[in-house]
Amino acid sequence: MRCEFDDGLRVSYAGRLRIHKENEINVYLDPEEIPETIQGRLHDAVVHDDCGDLRSIAHEVTDMFGTNLPEQ
């Protein structure tokens, strides 16, 4: 699932979670790095095709992990 927002935030989830916003946010998490509580919410967002929830999750993840976790 991929969602793009008017403020430039892009969030995609297909096993890996990727969050990007211009030069401000670059987060890439492999499935094993995503906390279980977040995994469940990601699954629900995908099942319900809910970009609003995906945006909320992206904010929570960046608060938790920071805004710059480059892809490895």
TORVO-574027 format. One line per field, with one value per residue (C-alpha): residue number from 1; residue in one letter; x, y, z. Coordinates in steps of 0.2 Angstrom, whole numbers. Example, Ala and Ser with C-alpha at 12.3 -4.5 7.8 and 13.67 -1.06 7.14 Angstrom:
BEGIN
n <- (1 2)
res <- (a s)
xx <- (62 68)
yy <- (-22 -5)
zz <- (39 36)
// end
This chain:
BEGIN
n <- (1 2 3 4 5 6 7 8 9 10 11 12 13 14 15 16 17 18 19 20 21 22 23 24 25 26 27 28 29 30 31 32 33 34 35 36 37 38 39 40 41 42 43 44 45 46 47 48 49 50 51 52 53 54 55 56 57 58 59 60 61 62 63 64 65 66 67 68 69 70 71 72)
res <- (m r c e f d d g l r v s y a g r l r i h k e n e i n v y l d p e e i p e t i q g r l h d a v v h d d c g d l r s i a h e v t d m f g t n l p e q)
xx <- (0 6 -1 5 -1 -2 12 24 23 24 21 22 20 23 32 45 39 45 42 48 46 57 73 65 61 68 64 65 61 62 47 58 61 43 36 21 9 13 13 -5 -10 -1 -11 -27 -23 -19 -35 -46 -36 -35 -22 -27 -22 -6 -1 -5 7 20 20 21 35 45 42 48 63 68 67 82 85 92 89 102)
yy <- (0 17 34 52 67 86 91 79 65 48 31 14 -3 -20 -29 -15 2 17 34 49 68 78 81 80 62 46 30 12 -2 -21 -31 -38 -20 -15 -17 -29 -16 -6 -22 -25 -7 -8 -24 -16 0 -11 -21 -6 4 18 31 42 28 25 43 42 27 36 50 37 28 44 49 32 29 47 54 47 28 25 10 -3)
zz <- (0 -4 1 -4 5 0 12 3 15 7 16 8 17 8 22 23 30 20 26 16 16 5 15 32 34 28 37 31 42 38 45 60 65 66 84 85 90 74 63 68 64 48 43 48 37 22 24 26 13 26 21 37 48 38 41 59 60 51 64 78 70 67 85 91 79 73 56 47 46 29 19 21)
// end
